[in-house]
């Protein structure tokens, strides 16, 4: 896998035509570092992965080790990313953890911002099946 970007609380990598953004919960990072990471993640995903001219056909957004909930600022940024995937026709699989709120929040994002391209998935099998629908794998 090639690493496209890395921050204190995330890593974006790629293998073939599929990019993967893995988010980890890092409560020890301060607000400035969190904001820097968010800008880097958003810039990389928007410009390198989710643009129409990108060679990537899909993104796996893996939040299993990420925060259990997100607030309104994070939701706003995620809405933009999910809409970008929808507009570019890029398949988006969201790997969630076992937390009910996390599942609910990401299901809502998929439904409202990327209804034809995004789906919450719970296993490797679900992820592969969703990505295969577009030939991403």
C-alpha positions as CSV (number, residue, x, y, z in Angstrom):
1,X,0.0,0.0,0.0
2,X,1.1,3.5,-0.8
3,X,0.7,6.1,1.9
4,X,-0.9,9.3,0.5
5,X,-1.1,11.2,3.8
6,X,-0.6,10.6,7.5
7,X,-1.5,12.6,10.6
8,X,-1.6,12.1,14.3
9,X,-5.1,10.6,14.1
10,X,-5.4,9.2,10.6
11,X,-3.6,7.5,7.6
12,X,-4.7,7.6,4.0
13,X,-3.3,4.8,1.9
14,X,-4.0,3.3,-1.5
15,X,-3.8,-0.1,-3.1
16,X,-4.7,-0.2,-6.8
17,X,-7.9,1.8,-7.4
18,X,-9.1,1.8,-3.8
19,X,-8.0,4.4,-1.2
20,X,-8.4,3.8,2.6
21,X,-8.7,6.4,5.3
22,X,-8.2,4.9,8.7
23,X,-9.1,7.2,11.7
24,X,-8.0,6.6,15.3
25,X,-9.2,8.2,18.4
26,X,-6.4,10.4,19.8
27,X,-7.7,12.3,22.8
28,X,-4.2,13.5,23.7
29,X,-3.9,15.8,20.6
30,X,-4.7,19.4,21.1
31,X,-7.1,21.5,19.0
32,X,-4.4,23.0,16.8
33,X,-3.1,19.5,15.9
34,X,-6.6,18.2,15.4
35,X,-7.4,21.1,13.0
36,X,-4.2,20.5,11.1
37,X,-5.0,16.8,10.7
38,X,-8.5,17.6,9.6
39,X,-7.2,20.0,6.9
40,X,-4.7,17.5,5.6
41,X,-7.2,14.7,5.5
42,X,-9.8,16.8,3.8
43,X,-7.3,18.2,1.2
44,X,-5.9,14.7,0.4
45,X,-9.3,13.1,0.1
46,X,-10.9,15.9,-1.9
47,X,-8.1,16.5,-4.3
48,X,-6.4,13.1,-4.7
49,X,-9.1,10.6,-4.1
50,X,-12.7,12.0,-4.6
51,X,-12.2,14.3,-7.6
52,X,-13.6,13.2,-10.9
53,X,-10.2,13.2,-12.5
54,X,-8.8,10.8,-9.8
55,X,-7.9,7.3,-10.9
56,X,-9.4,5.9,-7.6
57,X,-12.8,4.4,-7.9
58,X,-13.5,3.9,-4.3
59,X,-12.7,5.0,-0.7
60,X,-13.0,3.0,2.4
61,X,-13.5,5.3,5.4
62,X,-12.5,3.2,8.4
63,X,-13.6,4.6,11.7
64,X,-13.7,1.4,13.8
65,X,-10.9,2.8,16.0
66,X,-12.1,6.4,15.7
67,X,-14.2,8.5,18.1
68,X,-17.6,7.0,19.1
69,X,-19.3,10.3,18.2
70,X,-18.6,13.5,16.2
71,X,-19.8,17.0,16.7
72,X,-21.3,19.6,14.3
73,X,-18.0,20.9,12.9
74,X,-16.8,17.4,12.0
75,X,-20.2,16.5,10.6
76,X,-20.0,19.6,8.3
77,X,-16.6,18.5,7.0
78,X,-17.8,14.9,6.5
79,X,-20.9,16.1,4.6
80,X,-18.6,17.8,2.1
81,X,-16.5,14.7,1.7
82,X,-19.6,12.4,1.2
83,X,-21.1,14.9,-1.3
84,X,-17.8,14.9,-3.2
85,X,-18.0,11.1,-3.4
86,X,-21.6,11.3,-4.7
87,X,-20.9,13.9,-7.3
88,X,-17.7,12.2,-8.6
89,X,-19.4,8.7,-8.7
90,X,-16.8,7.3,-6.3
91,X,-18.0,4.3,-4.2
92,X,-17.6,4.9,-0.4
93,X,-17.7,2.1,2.2
94,X,-17.8,3.3,5.8
95,X,-16.4,0.7,8.2
96,X,-17.9,1.5,11.6
97,X,-17.3,0.0,15.1
98,X,-19.8,-1.5,17.5
99,X,-21.0,1.8,18.9
100,X,-24.7,2.5,18.1
101,X,-24.2,6.3,17.9
102,X,-21.3,6.0,15.5
103,X,-23.4,3.7,13.3
104,X,-26.4,6.0,13.4
105,X,-24.3,9.1,12.6
106,X,-22.6,7.6,9.6
107,X,-25.7,5.9,8.3
108,X,-27.4,9.3,8.4
109,X,-24.4,10.9,6.4
110,X,-24.6,8.1,3.8
111,X,-28.4,8.5,3.4
112,X,-28.4,12.3,3.3
113,X,-25.2,13.2,1.4
114,X,-24.3,10.2,-0.8
115,X,-27.3,8.0,-1.2
116,X,-26.2,6.2,-4.3
117,X,-22.5,5.9,-3.5
118,X,-22.0,5.5,0.3
119,X,-22.9,2.6,2.6
120,X,-22.1,1.7,6.1
121,X,-20.4,-1.8,6.1
122,X,-19.7,-4.1,9.0
123,X,-17.3,-6.7,7.8
124,X,-14.6,-7.5,5.2
125,X,-17.2,-9.4,3.2
126,X,-19.7,-6.4,3.2
127,X,-16.9,-4.0,2.2
128,X,-15.7,-6.2,-0.7
129,X,-19.3,-6.7,-2.0
130,X,-20.0,-3.0,-1.9
131,X,-16.8,-2.1,-3.7
132,X,-17.2,-4.9,-6.3
133,X,-20.4,-3.3,-7.5
134,X,-18.3,-0.7,-9.4
135,X,-15.4,-2.9,-10.2
136,X,-13.3,-1.1,-7.6
137,X,-11.7,-4.3,-6.4
